Amino acid sequence: MKTLFFSYQDYERPVFAEALSQIDSQSSQQFSWQEAHLTPATAALADGYDAVCAFVNDDLSKEVLEILAEKGVKLVALRCAGFNNVDIPAAEKLGITVVRVPAYSPEAVAEHAITMIMALNRKIHKSWSRVREGNFHLHGLLGFNLYGRVAGLIGLGRIGLALARILQGFGVTVVGYDPGMSDNQIQPFNITPVSLKEIYKTSDIISLHCPLTMHTYHMINDCSISMMQPGVMLINTSRGALIDTPAVIKGLKSGQVGYLGIDVYEQEGDLFFQDLSEEVIQDDVFQRLLTFPNVLVTGHQGFFTREALQAIAGITINNIIEFEQTDQCKNSVDSSCLR
Ligand SMILES: NC(=O)c1ccc[n+]([C@@H]2O[C@H](COP(=O)([O-])OP(=O)(O)OC[C@H]3O[C@@H](n4cnc5c(N)ncnc54)[C@H](O)[C@@H]3O)[C@@H](O)[C@H]2O)c1
């Protein structure tokens, strides 16, 4: 099986080589690496490959999938959990199987979310640069106790539940909304099941852990922000387009949003996973976000722990081998996953 990796980063190759060395059928696997994102302009590079391996910001629209199918690609192996960047019905029509890594380390992302909550609350990003300049004033660094606060989690899958466990360790009351889970399924985790409106109205901290779908696109918008507690903390480690960024900027300017921590951004495909330090960033909305003292942005690094990378590599290789040997895969994604 010949697989072409798109959006390759040099930290990935040794991890995949190590995972491959532990698998019996390694000899039948040939991997090639391409730094370019998968786009309509680069899709033809997959000519002669059986599979492409793609990441979060690769374009797997109908146009790209048609080119891949024409070049003989039968498998799209996502080395991530989210599949919002794939036109699944188009892949089905073209006979391309799409597989993903449904869970590799929910703790990695949940721990990143709590890092953002704590750093924003205690203003670590400000105090670090202040101390380096010899300024030991505490003015402007006032935080709040997490203990006794209410956190609303939207999405109670693997990552949402991992974050709930961490927050409960701080003495935080966790309320949650997940249309895929019944109240009886939620309650054993000591989470109070509530409506989305209730989350917006009662939470001091709101953290997003649902997938990006047509139902969740821009769920954080002018209307939902207006329902929130003044000064609310918003955390998004899921997908950028859950948030209507101009609406959040309005909320930050008025003080309705007191803190924003994002590891993902709707237009991140043009920015993240590359060094743009010598360039003028053209995205004015993103640049505006960076001007707020109460905004913390990281470049989609929630997944980025050693354990998670190893798990991603192992599961991706297993997915490719399972498809090669059986023409199917337990981690495949089809239209039923979109409902
Ligand atoms: N920042 C990162 O590096 C990173 C890494 C991995 C995953 N993610 C993102 O985190 C998200 C969650 O991952 P997970 O592993 O917990 O997924 P999961 O599939 O285990 O859980 C997602 C949960 O969201 C629920 N859900 C679906 N629609 C919803 C809605 N409209 N409102 C509320 N909940 C809804 C589902 O029922 C499910 O329980 C992924 O979709 C992905 O986009 C980000």
The ligand as an SDF file (V2000), in Angstrom:
LIG
                    3D

 44 48  0  0  0  0  0  0  0  0999 V2000
   -7.3810   21.0930   19.6030 N   0  0  0  0  0  0  0  0  0  0  0  0
   -7.0290   19.8770   19.2280 C   0  0  0  0  0  0  0  0  0  0  0  0
   -5.8370   19.5910   19.0460 O   0  0  0  0  0  0  0  0  0  0  0  0
   -8.0940   18.8140   19.0690 C   0  0  0  0  0  0  0  0  0  0  0  0
   -7.7120   17.4670   19.1210 C   0  0  0  0  0  0  0  0  0  0  0  0
   -8.6890   16.4820   19.0250 C   0  0  0  0  0  0  0  0  0  0  0  0
  -10.0220   16.8260   18.8510 C   0  0  0  0  0  0  0  0  0  0  0  0
  -10.3610   18.1410   18.7720 N   0  0  0  0  0  0  0  0  0  0  0  0
  -11.7700   18.5360   18.6030 C   0  0  0  0  0  0  0  0  0  0  0  0
  -12.4650   18.1570   19.7810 O   0  0  0  0  0  0  0  0  0  0  0  0
  -13.7780   17.7200   19.4170 C   0  0  0  0  0  0  0  0  0  0  0  0
  -14.2900   16.7460   20.4730 C   0  0  0  0  0  0  0  0  0  0  0  0
  -13.4810   15.5940   20.4410 O   0  0  0  0  0  0  0  0  0  0  0  0
  -13.9080   14.2570   21.2320 P   0  0  0  0  0  0  0  0  0  0  0  0
  -12.7830   13.3030   21.0430 O   0  0  0  0  0  0  0  0  0  0  0  0
  -14.3650   14.5980   22.5940 O   0  0  0  0  0  0  0  0  0  0  0  0
  -15.1430   13.7840   20.3330 O   0  0  0  0  0  0  0  0  0  0  0  0
  -16.3060   12.7890   20.7570 P   0  0  0  0  0  0  0  0  0  0  0  0
  -16.8890   12.3180   19.4680 O   0  0  0  0  0  0  0  0  0  0  0  0
  -15.8200   11.7890   21.7550 O   0  0  0  0  0  0  0  0  0  0  0  0
  -17.3450   13.7570   21.5030 O   0  0  0  0  0  0  0  0  0  0  0  0
  -18.0720   14.7680   20.8640 C   0  0  0  0  0  0  0  0  0  0  0  0
  -19.3820   14.9080   21.6200 C   0  0  0  0  0  0  0  0  0  0  0  0
  -20.0720   16.0430   21.1000 O   0  0  0  0  0  0  0  0  0  0  0  0
  -21.4440   15.7250   21.1190 C   0  0  0  0  0  0  0  0  0  0  0  0
  -22.2010   16.6100   20.2510 N   0  0  0  0  0  0  0  0  0  0  0  0
  -22.5340   16.4340   18.9450 C   0  0  0  0  0  0  0  0  0  0  0  0
  -23.2740   17.4770   18.5250 N   0  0  0  0  0  0  0  0  0  0  0  0
  -23.3990   18.3330   19.5810 C   0  0  0  0  0  0  0  0  0  0  0  0
  -24.0520   19.5810   19.7660 C   0  0  0  0  0  0  0  0  0  0  0  0
  -24.7500   20.1520   18.7910 N   0  0  0  0  0  0  0  0  0  0  0  0
  -23.9590   20.1660   20.9820 N   0  0  0  0  0  0  0  0  0  0  0  0
  -23.2710   19.5800   22.0030 C   0  0  0  0  0  0  0  0  0  0  0  0
  -22.6530   18.3930   21.8790 N   0  0  0  0  0  0  0  0  0  0  0  0
  -22.7030   17.7750   20.6850 C   0  0  0  0  0  0  0  0  0  0  0  0
  -21.5100   14.2580   20.7000 C   0  0  0  0  0  0  0  0  0  0  0  0
  -22.7480   13.6540   21.0880 O   0  0  0  0  0  0  0  0  0  0  0  0
  -20.3170   13.6950   21.4290 C   0  0  0  0  0  0  0  0  0  0  0  0
  -20.6610   13.1540   22.6970 O   0  0  0  0  0  0  0  0  0  0  0  0
  -13.5880   17.0660   18.0380 C   0  0  0  0  0  0  0  0  0  0  0  0
  -14.7650   17.1770   17.2740 O   0  0  0  0  0  0  0  0  0  0  0  0
  -12.4680   17.8620   17.4230 C   0  0  0  0  0  0  0  0  0  0  0  0
  -13.0240   18.8600   16.5960 O   0  0  0  0  0  0  0  0  0  0  0  0
   -9.4340   19.1290   18.8770 C   0  0  0  0  0  0  0  0  0  0  0  0
  1  2  1  0
  2  3  2  0
  2  4  1  0
  4  5  1  0
  4 44  2  0
  5  6  2  0
  6  7  1  0
  7  8  2  0
  8  9  1  0
  8 44  1  0
  9 10  1  0
  9 42  1  0
 10 11  1  0
 11 12  1  0
 11 40  1  0
 12 13  1  0
 13 14  1  0
 14 15  2  0
 14 16  1  0
 14 17  1  0
 17 18  1  0
 18 19  2  0
 18 20  1  0
 18 21  1  0
 21 22  1  0
 22 23  1  0
 23 24  1  0
 23 38  1  0
 24 25  1  0
 25 26  1  0
 25 36  1  0
 26 27  1  0
 26 35  1  0
 27 28  2  0
 28 29  1  0
 29 30  1  0
 29 35  2  0
 30 31  1  0
 30 32  2  0
 32 33  1  0
 33 34  2  0
 34 35  1  0
 36 37  1  0
 36 38  1  0
 38 39  1  0
 40 41  1  0
 40 42  1  0
 42 43  1  0
M  CHG  2   8   1  16  -1
M  END
$$$$
